[in-house]
């Protein structure tokens, strides 16, 4: 069974989806630790309830990103993870950190990448008049929200929607596709090679697997 470490900064709803799939024997791996840069977040409680180790490394205690990331790497590597999963981890990672986990770090982003990298994605989709929106699981590279896409899920955007309505719809899809991508990795089906995501020995297209 593959060893998975999850990084969080908040509520941890995607973490819960991973924990649920692991408990059901459908993740192909075990979440061995959950690490947060904030001490008072509900995601840590989710981990404790699941019997998973937790650790907190407060970002506010560090003036330098490089020092924080160095200590975070040391903490993560103590758990000897096969896979590192970012689940709402709200820090921009240094290039050295990203390189250290290259090919074994996943993130989920609430947009159909490469659209709407960064924050406030749901409102930006509404403001642009988009009739669909969604989420993307991707490998993490040094380009923010720019790593090769593995899997996307799409949702409709209706005229009466506000950002919270769209966010709710997207989150349902996040909870479905993130554990699936992690399962592919744990099962040895998913890899990053030559700057591309590969599934079952074939390079995925730029928008990843359709998620059908």
RACORBEL-V926436 format. One record per residue. N is the residue number from 1. SS is DSSP state (@ for helix, = for strand, . for the rest). PHI is phi in whole degrees, -180 to 180 (none if undefined). NEAR is the number of other ideal C-beta (glycine too) atoms within 8 Angstrom. Layout:
N|SS|PHI|NEAR ; N|SS|PHI|NEAR
This chain:
1|.|none|6 ; 2|=|-71|10 ; 3|=|-102|12 ; 4|=|-120|18 ; 5|=|-113|15 ; 6|=|-115|15 ; 7|=|-106|14 ; 8|=|-134|15 ; 9|.|-134|12 ; 10|.|-154|10 ; 11|.|-63|7 ; 12|.|79|16 ; 13|@|-70|10 ; 14|@|-70|12 ; 15|@|-58|16 ; 16|@|-61|10 ; 17|@|-61|13 ; 18|@|-67|17 ; 19|@|-63|13 ; 20|@|-64|9 ; 21|@|-68|12 ; 22|@|-64|13 ; 23|@|-63|7 ; 24|.|-86|7 ; 25|.|75|5 ; 26|.|-114|8 ; 27|.|-103|15 ; 28|.|75|10 ; 29|=|-164|13 ; 30|=|-120|9 ; 31|=|-77|16 ; 32|=|-95|10 ; 33|=|-162|13 ; 34|=|-124|18 ; 35|=|-119|15 ; 36|=|-123|15 ; 37|.|-92|13 ; 38|.|-133|10 ; 39|.|-82|7 ; 40|.|-108|3 ; 41|.|-103|12 ; 42|@|-69|8 ; 43|@|-57|16 ; 44|@|-66|14 ; 45|@|-66|7 ; 46|@|-58|13 ; 47|@|-64|16 ; 48|@|-61|9 ; 49|@|-63|6 ; 50|.|-89|9 ; 51|.|75|4 ; 52|.|-101|11 ; 53|=|-57|8 ; 54|=|-126|11 ; 55|=|-149|9 ; 56|=|-125|10 ; 57|.|-126|11 ; 58|.|-68|9 ; 59|@|-62|9 ; 60|@|-68|4 ; 61|@|-82|4 ; 62|.|-119|10 ; 63|.|-93|3 ; 64|.|-119|6 ; 65|@|-60|9 ; 66|@|-63|8 ; 67|@|-69|9 ; 68|@|-59|13 ; 69|@|-65|12 ; 70|@|-64|9 ; 71|@|-68|10 ; 72|@|-64|11 ; 73|@|-59|10 ; 74|@|-62|8 ; 75|@|-65|10 ; 76|@|-62|13 ; 77|@|-66|8 ; 78|.|-62|6 ; 79|.|-96|10 ; 80|.|49|6 ; 81|.|-77|13 ; 82|.|-85|9 ; 83|=|-141|15 ; 84|=|-114|13 ; 85|=|-117|14 ; 86|=|-91|12 ; 87|=|-126|14 ; 88|.|74|13 ; 89|.|-88|9 ; 90|.|-95|6 ; 91|.|-135|9 ; 92|.|-84|5 ; 93|.|-87|7 ; 94|.|-74|9 ; 95|@|-56|6 ; 96|@|-63|9 ; 97|@|-65|11 ; 98|@|-61|13 ; 99|@|-64|8 ; 100|@|-61|7 ; 101|.|-110|10 ; 102|.|-56|9 ; 103|.|83|8 ; 104|.|-140|9 ; 105|=|-132|13 ; 106|=|-113|16 ; 107|=|-138|12 ; 108|=|-119|14 ; 109|=|-125|11 ; 110|.|-82|10 ; 111|.|-163|14 ; 112|.|-89|12 ; 113|.|-55|14 ; 114|.|-83|4 ; 115|.|-67|7 ; 116|.|54|9 ; 117|.|-67|10 ; 118|.|89|7 ; 119|.|-102|3 ; 120|.|56|7 ; 121|@|-66|12 ; 122|@|-67|13 ; 123|@|-65|8 ; 124|@|-65|10 ; 125|@|-65|14 ; 126|@|-64|13 ; 127|@|-62|6 ; 128|.|-82|6 ; 129|.|77|5 ; 130|.|-65|8 ; 131|.|-98|5 ; 132|=|-145|9 ; 133|=|-148|14 ; 134|=|169|12 ; 135|=|-146|14 ; 136|=|-137|15 ; 137|=|-96|14 ; 138|=|-144|16 ; 139|=|-70|12 ; 140|.|-88|11 ; 141|.|-125|10 ; 142|.|-70|5 ; 143|.|-85|6 ; 144|.|-56|6 ; 145|.|55|10 ; 146|.|-117|8 ; 147|.|-73|11 ; 148|.|-60|12 ; 149|=|-77|14 ; 150|=|-100|16 ; 151|=|-157|12 ; 152|=|-130|16 ; 153|=|-132|11 ; 154|=|-112|10 ; 155|=|-133|12 ; 156|=|-75|7 ; 157|.|-117|11 ; 158|.|-100|6 ; 159|.|-57|3 ; 160|.|-87|4 ; 161|.|-68|9 ; 162|.|-107|6 ; 163|@|-62|10 ; 164|@|-70|7 ; 165|@|-66|10 ; 166|@|-66|15 ; 167|@|-59|10 ; 168|@|-63|8 ; 169|@|-66|11 ; 170|@|-67|14 ; 171|@|-63|10 ; 172|@|-57|9 ; 173|@|-72|13 ; 174|@|-56|15 ; 175|@|-68|11 ; 176|@|-87|10 ; 177|@|-89|14 ; 178|@|-68|16 ; 179|@|-62|14 ; 180|@|-65|9 ; 181|@|-64|13 ; 182|@|-63|17 ; 183|@|-63|12 ; 184|@|-56|11 ; 185|@|-65|15 ; 186|@|-62|14 ; 187|.|-82|8 ; 188|.|79|5 ; 189|.|-89|7 ; 190|=|-115|11 ; 191|=|-152|7 ; 192|=|-112|11 ; 193|=|-140|8 ; 194|.|58|3 ; 195|.|75|6 ; 196|=|-126|9 ; 197|=|-88|14 ; 198|=|-120|12 ; 199|=|-128|11 ; 200|.|53|5 ; 201|.|79|4 ; 202|=|-124|6 ; 203|=|-68|7 ; 204|.|-80|12 ; 205|.|-67|5 ; 206|.|-55|4 ; 207|.|-94|9 ; 208|.|76|16 ; 209|=|-65|8 ; 210|.|-69|6 ; 211|.|78|9 ; 212|.|-73|2
